[in-house]
Amino acid sequence: MDVAALNTLSKRVLDAAFAVHTELGPGLLESAYEACLASEFTHRGLPFQQQLPMPLVYNGQKLADVGYRLDFLVSGHLILEIKAVEAIAAVHHAQLLSYLRLSDKHLGLLVNFNVASLRDGIHRKVNKL
């Protein structure tokens, strides 16, 4: 997927996230936002996979499932990790960057719904575009 198409996809995903945050506001569990985002993606015709297992490859060998899961893989190209935390920590950024690298995807969004204004909770990460 080219850069323009990824940017368009990113905008569509963020529009869905804004709709969910506008309706629910901050203060709920991550699972509530995840369920509502899945509904919003379906409503908007955005194909997605939810809680997708992320295999770990070490020295060229795919290891057994070690419990990593992508919150969402949207349109097969964009990883969306959602949080509902007081503040995004460095480990959250590292998690998304690791998922991008392990999956060989180029664009990821880290969205924290536990903020008054969702704009303050959005972090975009790029892996070798």
N, C-alpha and C positions, 0 to 999 in steps of 0.2 A: 504494500500500500504506500502510495507516495505521500509526501509531507502535507500537501493540500488536503488530501482525503483524510489523513489522520487528524488534522486540525478541525475539519468539519465534524468528524466523529466525536472528537473531544468536546466540541461545542454542544452537540446533541446530548452527550452523556451529562455534561454539566447543567444543561437546561433541565434535564430530568431531576438531577440532584437539587437544583434550586426549587423546583416544584414541590418535591418532598419536604424540603426544609421549610418552605413557606407554609405548608399545611401543618406540619408537626412541630416545628420549632426545635430548640435544643432541649436536652434533659432526658431523653429516652435511651433505652438500651440499643446497642449496635444492631442487634437482631431485628428490631422494629424498623430501623431505617433500611436494612437489607431487604426485608420483605416488601416494603413500600417501593423501593427502587426496582425490584424485580417486576412488580405490578406496573410501575411507570414505564419501564423499558418495553414491556409487552404492549402496553397501550400505544406507545410511540413507534412500534414496529422495529425496535432495535433488537437484533438477535444477540443472545447472551448465554453464557454458561455460568452457573452459580456454584460456589464451593468446589471448584475444579481442583482435583488433586494435582500437586506440583511435584513431579518426580525429582529426585536428587541424582545427578550424574556425577560420579567420582572416578577419575582416571579412565573416562570413556565407558564406564560401566553403570548402567541404570540400577540403582539400589532399590530395595523394597520401600514401599510407602513409609515415609517417616513423619507423616502428619501435616505437611505443608499444604495449604489450600488457598487458592486465589478466591477472594470474595466474588469477583466477577471478571470474566473475560468477555469483552463486548466486541461483537462482529469479528471475532477471531484475531483481533489486533491490539486492542487496548485493555490493559490491566487496570482495574479499579479496586483499590483497597479502601475500605471505609472504616472509620473509627468514631467513637463517641466518648472521647476522653477530655480531661481538663486541658491538656496541652499535648501537641504532637512532640514526640521525643525523637532523638537521633536514631534510636533503634527502629522506629517506624519508617523513617526514610531509608535506612539500610535494608529493611525487609523488602520494600518495594523495589529498590535497585537490585537486590538479589533475585527477586522474582523475574524482573526484566531480563537479567543476564541468563538465568537458568532456562527460561522459556524462549529465549532469543526473540523477544518482542522489543519494540522500539519506544513505545509510549506508555506511561503509567500515570495515573492520577491517585493521589492520596487525599481523601476528603474526610475532614473531621466535622461531624454534625453537631458537636456540643459547643457551638459558638453562637453568639447573638447574630452575627452577619456571616453567612456562609462564605462570602468572599475571603474572609480571614482564615477559613479552614481548608482552603484549596492549595495543594502543592502538586506541581507538574514535574515529572521526572522523564528524562530522555536517555535511552541507551543506544549509542552508535547509529544515529540516523544517517 
